[in-house]
């Protein structure tokens, strides 16, 4: 009788759909781990195979294809992104395709004129980039044989404190870079809510959960092949949705930009239009979040300490803003931001350039309260090149960073 109960219990257990599903999931998870470890070519997992092509995906993909390290790397949010693309559009009088435009021809030409050498730049100037994002990009990519001689990093108060941001790990940049490299050493600093912390723990123990973006890529690839064969669609890589539809989608879905999604055109002959966008920044600045601010300051210190250890010269630029935008910030915040950033910069032997000067960048150079327009972008890099030449220590490093050929 005792011998009969055991097979019956096993039969009952195996008849449970939940238990069978759990066993199947565990088998898949274990199989994936074994294949990745012993036969990685079978699954061929790669962060460069992505269902959604965010701006950071385009940048990392092209950075990975470089044959050698760039001399100068630019970091920053859309406040650096705008002058990068707009400045080159104005300088070259040619539209710039944002998906493929990852260097500043204008800065390279200005530095060549001032130092008599040629330079190769690469830009990780990306919309929404927080200081934590700049750090994980540098930590993951700007090292070993891809280490630049100079990092130019444009910052603003929003990069340290943004009410629209739940946590450091919630940005599109951070999520993607977590696929590219190992960011486990900053798990505590980056995760916010208990839900995010739980997700991080689950992704460490579950192969299937961690690689869900890879499975999503496979699903998209199969769906595209099906559409091509059954419906005759040939071109499915372009994003053809109108801009207002895409803006709404970005609120709920990951970024996805096709190879011709956005062009920045040369400035018109007449004055460029200005839109204040103050309501957006009222929301971003609506409360003083000291925990977030101090966390982002710590990421800046990490970035500068890492660069100092690598003998990489860092230039921190306080980006231009309109006076209307600065006036929206909580009382005393802007001055505290300047003082604390300046202290960290001095501690790590970097250079701090404060370009937030309304006499230098009046409203005519802005497209809204924070972003420079095409002519403003051109003016920004002209001012920057002059300042880099004026600082003797930085000028010496930049001169050595160039090539005489």
C-alpha positions as CSV (number, residue, x, y, z in Angstrom):
1,X,0.0,0.0,0.0
2,X,2.8,2.4,0.9
3,X,4.5,1.7,-2.5
4,X,1.3,2.6,-4.4
5,X,0.9,6.1,-2.7
6,X,4.2,7.4,-4.1
7,X,3.4,6.9,-7.8
8,X,-0.1,8.3,-7.2
9,X,1.3,11.4,-5.6
10,X,3.7,11.8,-8.5
11,X,0.8,11.3,-11.0
12,X,-1.2,14.0,-9.2
13,X,1.7,16.4,-9.2
14,X,2.4,15.9,-12.9
15,X,-1.3,16.5,-13.7
16,X,-1.1,20.0,-12.2
17,X,-0.8,22.5,-15.1
18,X,1.0,25.1,-12.8
19,X,3.6,22.6,-11.8
20,X,4.2,21.4,-15.3
21,X,4.5,25.0,-16.5
22,X,7.0,25.8,-13.8
23,X,9.1,22.7,-14.6
24,X,9.0,23.6,-18.3
25,X,10.1,27.2,-17.5
26,X,12.9,25.9,-15.3
27,X,14.0,23.6,-18.1
28,X,14.0,26.4,-20.6
29,X,15.9,28.6,-18.2
30,X,18.5,26.0,-17.5
31,X,18.8,25.1,-21.2
32,X,19.4,28.8,-22.1
33,X,22.1,29.2,-19.4
34,X,23.9,26.0,-20.6
35,X,23.7,27.0,-24.3
36,X,25.0,30.5,-23.5
37,X,27.9,29.2,-21.5
38,X,28.9,26.2,-23.7
39,X,27.5,26.9,-27.2
40,X,26.9,30.7,-27.4
41,X,26.7,30.5,-31.2
42,X,23.5,28.6,-31.0
43,X,21.4,31.4,-29.5
44,X,23.7,34.2,-30.8
45,X,22.4,36.7,-28.3
46,X,23.6,40.2,-28.7
47,X,22.5,43.7,-27.5
48,X,23.0,44.9,-31.1
49,X,20.0,42.8,-32.0
50,X,17.2,44.9,-30.6
51,X,13.5,45.1,-31.4
52,X,13.4,48.8,-30.5
53,X,16.2,51.0,-31.9
54,X,16.6,53.8,-29.4
55,X,19.0,56.7,-29.9
56,X,21.5,55.0,-27.6
57,X,21.3,51.8,-29.7
58,X,22.3,53.7,-32.8
59,X,25.2,55.3,-31.0
60,X,26.5,52.2,-29.4
61,X,26.2,50.2,-32.6
62,X,28.3,52.7,-34.5
63,X,30.8,53.2,-31.7
64,X,31.3,49.4,-31.7
65,X,32.3,49.6,-35.3
66,X,35.1,52.1,-34.8
67,X,38.5,50.7,-35.6
68,X,40.2,52.8,-32.9
69,X,39.3,55.1,-30.0
70,X,38.2,58.6,-30.8
71,X,40.4,61.4,-29.6
72,X,37.5,63.3,-28.0
73,X,34.1,62.0,-26.7
74,X,31.1,64.3,-26.1
75,X,28.6,63.4,-23.4
76,X,25.4,65.1,-22.5
77,X,21.6,65.3,-22.8
78,X,19.5,66.9,-25.5
79,X,21.1,70.2,-24.4
80,X,24.3,68.8,-26.0
81,X,22.4,66.9,-28.7
82,X,20.8,70.0,-30.1
83,X,24.1,72.0,-30.7
84,X,25.8,68.8,-32.0
85,X,23.3,68.3,-34.9
86,X,22.2,71.9,-35.3
87,X,25.7,73.2,-35.2
88,X,26.9,70.8,-38.0
89,X,23.8,71.5,-40.0
90,X,24.6,75.2,-39.9
91,X,28.3,74.7,-40.4
92,X,28.1,72.4,-43.4
93,X,24.7,73.8,-44.7
94,X,23.5,70.2,-44.9
95,X,20.8,68.2,-43.1
96,X,22.1,65.9,-40.5
97,X,20.6,62.4,-40.0
98,X,20.4,62.0,-36.3
99,X,20.5,58.2,-36.4
100,X,24.0,58.2,-38.1
101,X,25.4,61.6,-37.0
102,X,27.7,60.8,-34.1
103,X,30.5,63.3,-34.3
104,X,31.0,67.1,-34.4
105,X,32.5,68.2,-37.7
106,X,32.3,71.8,-36.5
107,X,34.4,71.1,-33.4
108,X,36.9,69.1,-35.3
109,X,37.3,71.9,-37.8
110,X,37.6,74.6,-35.1
111,X,40.2,72.6,-33.1
112,X,42.2,72.0,-36.3
113,X,42.2,75.7,-37.0
114,X,43.4,76.5,-33.4
115,X,45.8,73.6,-32.8
116,X,47.0,72.7,-36.3
117,X,46.1,69.0,-35.8
118,X,43.3,66.7,-36.9
119,X,40.8,65.2,-34.4
120,X,38.3,62.4,-34.3
121,X,35.2,63.0,-32.1
122,X,32.4,60.7,-31.1
123,X,29.2,61.9,-29.4
124,X,27.0,60.2,-26.9
125,X,24.8,63.2,-26.7
126,X,21.3,61.7,-26.1
127,X,17.9,63.0,-25.1
128,X,17.1,62.6,-21.4
129,X,20.7,61.6,-20.5
130,X,21.2,61.8,-16.7
131,X,24.6,61.9,-15.0
132,X,24.1,58.2,-14.2
133,X,23.6,57.5,-17.9
134,X,26.8,59.3,-18.8
135,X,28.6,57.2,-16.1
136,X,27.3,53.9,-17.4
137,X,28.2,54.7,-21.0
138,X,31.8,55.7,-19.9
139,X,32.1,52.7,-17.5
140,X,30.9,50.2,-20.1
141,X,32.5,51.6,-23.4
142,X,35.1,54.3,-22.8
143,X,37.9,52.0,-21.6
144,X,40.9,49.9,-22.7
145,X,41.5,50.4,-26.4
146,X,38.4,52.6,-26.7
147,X,39.5,55.1,-24.1
148,X,39.5,58.7,-25.4
149,X,42.1,61.3,-24.5
150,X,39.5,63.9,-23.7
151,X,35.8,63.8,-22.5
152,X,33.7,66.9,-23.0
153,X,30.6,66.6,-20.9
154,X,27.8,69.2,-21.0
155,X,25.6,69.2,-17.9
156,X,22.5,71.1,-16.6
157,X,20.5,71.0,-13.4
158,X,17.9,68.7,-15.0
159,X,20.5,66.0,-15.4
160,X,20.8,65.8,-11.6
161,X,17.1,66.3,-10.5
162,X,14.1,65.5,-12.7
163,X,10.7,64.9,-11.2
164,X,9.7,62.9,-14.4
165,X,12.4,60.3,-13.6
166,X,11.5,57.5,-11.1
167,X,15.1,56.2,-10.7
168,X,18.4,56.1,-12.4
169,X,17.7,52.6,-13.9
170,X,14.4,53.7,-15.4
171,X,15.9,55.5,-18.4
172,X,16.1,54.0,-21.9
173,X,19.9,54.6,-21.8
174,X,20.4,52.8,-18.6
175,X,18.2,49.8,-19.6
176,X,20.1,49.4,-22.8
177,X,23.6,49.8,-21.3
178,X,22.6,47.2,-18.7
179,X,22.4,44.7,-21.7
180,X,25.8,45.9,-23.1
181,X,27.8,45.6,-19.9
182,X,27.7,44.5,-16.3
183,X,26.3,47.2,-14.0
184,X,25.7,45.1,-11.0
185,X,28.1,47.2,-8.9
186,X,25.7,50.1,-8.9
187,X,22.5,48.1,-8.3
188,X,21.8,49.8,-5.0
189,X,22.3,53.3,-6.3
190,X,20.3,52.9,-9.5
191,X,17.2,51.0,-8.5
192,X,14.4,53.0,-7.0
193,X,11.1,51.3,-6.1
194,X,10.8,47.9,-4.5
195,X,9.4,46.7,-7.8
196,X,12.5,47.8,-9.7
197,X,14.7,46.2,-7.1
198,X,12.7,43.0,-7.4
199,X,13.1,43.1,-11.2
200,X,16.8,43.4,-10.9
201,X,17.0,40.4,-8.6
202,X,14.8,38.3,-10.8
203,X,16.9,39.2,-13.9
204,X,19.9,37.9,-12.1
205,X,18.4,34.5,-11.2
206,X,16.3,34.0,-14.3
207,X,17.9,33.6,-17.7
208,X,14.5,33.9,-19.4
209,X,13.6,37.1,-17.6
210,X,17.0,38.8,-18.2
211,X,16.9,38.0,-21.9
212,X,13.3,39.0,-22.6
213,X,14.6,41.8,-25.0
214,X,16.3,39.1,-27.0
215,X,13.2,37.0,-27.3
216,X,11.3,40.2,-28.3
217,X,13.8,40.8,-31.0
218,X,13.2,37.2,-32.3
219,X,9.5,37.8,-32.3
220,X,9.8,41.0,-34.2
221,X,12.1,39.4,-36.8
222,X,9.7,36.5,-37.4
223,X,6.8,38.9,-37.6
224,X,8.6,41.0,-40.2
225,X,9.4,37.9,-42.3
226,X,5.8,36.9,-42.1
227,X,4.6,40.3,-43.3
228,X,7.1,40.2,-46.2
229,X,6.1,36.8,-47.4
230,X,2.3,37.0,-46.8
231,X,1.6,40.7,-47.5
232,X,4.5,41.6,-49.8
233,X,6.0,44.3,-47.6
234,X,9.6,44.9,-48.6
235,X,10.7,47.8,-46.4
236,X,9.8,47.4,-42.7
237,X,12.8,49.2,-41.0
238,X,11.5,52.7,-41.6
239,X,9.3,54.4,-39.0
240,X,6.5,56.1,-40.9
241,X,4.2,57.1,-38.1
242,X,3.6,60.9,-37.8
243,X,5.6,62.7,-35.2
244,X,2.6,63.4,-32.9
245,X,1.7,59.7,-32.9
246,X,5.3,58.7,-32.1
247,X,5.4,61.3,-29.2
248,X,2.4,59.6,-27.7
249,X,3.9,56.2,-28.2
250,X,7.1,57.2,-26.4
251,X,5.0,57.8,-23.2
252,X,4.0,54.1,-23.1
253,X,6.5,52.2,-25.3
254,X,10.3,52.0,-25.7
255,X,12.0,54.4,-28.1
256,X,12.2,53.1,-31.7
257,X,13.7,55.2,-34.5
258,X,14.2,54.1,-38.0
259,X,17.3,55.1,-40.1
260,X,15.5,58.2,-41.5
261,X,13.3,59.1,-38.5
262,X,14.8,62.5,-37.8
263,X,16.8,65.0,-39.8
264,X,18.1,68.4,-38.4
265,X,18.2,70.9,-41.2
266,X,20.3,74.1,-41.7
267,X,18.8,77.2,-40.0
268,X,16.5,79.4,-42.2
269,X,17.6,82.8,-43.4
270,X,15.0,84.4,-41.1
271,X,15.1,84.1,-37.3
272,X,14.5,80.6,-36.0
273,X,11.2,80.1,-34.1
274,X,11.2,80.0,-30.3
275,X,8.8,78.1,-28.0
276,X,9.2,78.6,-24.3
277,X,8.2,75.0,-23.1
278,X,8.1,76.3,-19.5
279,X,5.2,74.1,-18.5
280,X,7.3,71.0,-19.1
281,X,10.1,72.3,-16.9
282,X,7.7,73.4,-14.2
283,X,6.9,69.7,-13.9
284,X,10.5,68.6,-14.0
285,X,11.5,71.1,-11.3
286,X,8.3,70.9,-9.3
287,X,10.0,69.5,-6.1
288,X,13.4,69.5,-4.5
289,X,14.5,65.8,-4.5
290,X,17.7,65.8,-2.6
291,X,18.0,62.1,-2.6
292,X,18.0,62.0,-6.4
293,X,20.3,65.1,-6.6
294,X,22.9,63.6,-4.2
295,X,22.8,60.3,-6.0
296,X,23.5,61.9,-9.4
297,X,26.3,64.0,-7.8
298,X,27.8,60.7,-6.7
299,X,27.6,59.4,-10.2
300,X,29.5,62.5,-11.4
301,X,32.2,61.8,-8.9
302,X,32.4,58.2,-10.1
303,X,32.8,59.4,-13.7
304,X,35.5,61.9,-12.8
305,X,37.4,59.5,-10.6
306,X,37.4,56.8,-13.3
307,X,38.6,59.4,-15.9
308,X,41.3,60.6,-13.5
309,X,42.5,57.0,-13.0
310,X,42.6,56.5,-16.8
311,X,44.5,59.8,-17.3
312,X,41.6,61.2,-19.4
313,X,41.1,64.9,-19.3
314,X,37.5,65.9,-18.6
315,X,35.9,69.2,-19.4
316,X,32.6,69.8,-17.7
317,X,30.4,72.5,-19.4
318,X,27.6,74.2,-17.6
319,X,25.2,74.4,-20.5
320,X,23.4,77.6,-21.5
321,X,19.8,78.1,-20.3
322,X,17.4,80.9,-20.6
323,X,16.8,83.1,-17.5
324,X,13.1,82.1,-17.6
325,X,14.1,78.4,-17.2
326,X,16.5,79.0,-14.3
327,X,13.7,81.0,-12.6
328,X,11.5,77.9,-12.4
329,X,13.9,76.0,-10.2
330,X,13.4,75.6,-6.4
331,X,14.8,78.5,-4.4
332,X,18.6,78.1,-3.9
333,X,18.8,74.9,-6.0
334,X,20.8,76.4,-8.9
335,X,23.4,78.0,-6.7
336,X,23.8,74.7,-4.7
337,X,24.1,72.8,-8.0
338,X,26.9,75.1,-9.2
339,X,28.8,75.0,-5.9
340,X,28.7,71.2,-5.5
341,X,29.5,70.4,-9.1
342,X,32.4,72.8,-9.0
343,X,33.7,71.2,-5.8
344,X,33.7,67.7,-7.3
345,X,35.3,69.0,-10.5
346,X,38.2,70.6,-8.7
347,X,38.7,67.6,-6.5
348,X,39.4,65.4,-9.6
349,X,41.5,67.9,-11.5
350,X,38.9,68.4,-14.3
351,X,38.1,71.7,-16.0
352,X,34.7,73.5,-15.3
353,X,33.5,75.9,-18.0
354,X,30.3,77.9,-17.1
355,X,28.7,78.9,-20.4
356,X,25.3,79.7,-18.9
357,X,25.7,83.4,-19.6
358,X,22.7,85.3,-21.0
359,X,25.0,88.0,-22.5
360,X,26.9,85.2,-24.4
361,X,23.7,83.2,-25.3
362,X,20.7,85.5,-25.6
363,X,17.3,84.1,-26.4
364,X,17.9,84.5,-30.2
365,X,20.2,81.4,-29.9
366,X,17.5,79.2,-28.4
367,X,14.7,77.1,-29.9
368,X,13.0,76.8,-26.5
369,X,13.9,77.6,-22.9
370,X,16.8,75.0,-22.8
371,X,17.8,73.9,-26.3
372,X,20.0,75.9,-28.6
373,X,18.9,76.3,-32.2
374,X,21.2,75.8,-35.3
375,X,22.9,79.2,-35.0
376,X,23.1,78.8,-31.3
377,X,24.8,75.4,-31.7
378,X,27.3,76.9,-34.1
379,X,28.0,79.7,-31.7
380,X,28.3,77.2,-28.8
381,X,31.1,75.2,-30.3
382,X,32.9,78.4,-31.4
383,X,32.8,79.6,-27.8
384,X,33.8,76.2,-26.5
385,X,36.9,76.0,-28.8
386,X,38.0,79.4,-27.7
387,X,37.7,78.4,-24.0
388,X,39.6,75.1,-24.5
389,X,42.4,77.1,-26.1
390,X,42.5,79.6,-23.2
391,X,43.0,77.0,-20.4
392,X,46.7,76.1,-20.6
393,X,46.5,72.7,-19.1
394,X,43.5,71.6,-21.2
395,X,45.0,73.2,-24.3
396,X,48.2,71.1,-23.8
397,X,46.1,67.9,-23.5
398,X,44.0,68.7,-26.5
399,X,47.0,69.5,-28.6
400,X,48.6,66.1,-27.7
401,X,45.2,64.4,-28.4
402,X,45.3,65.5,-32.1
403,X,47.0,63.9,-35.0
404,X,49.7,65.6,-37.1
405,X,48.9,63.6,-40.3
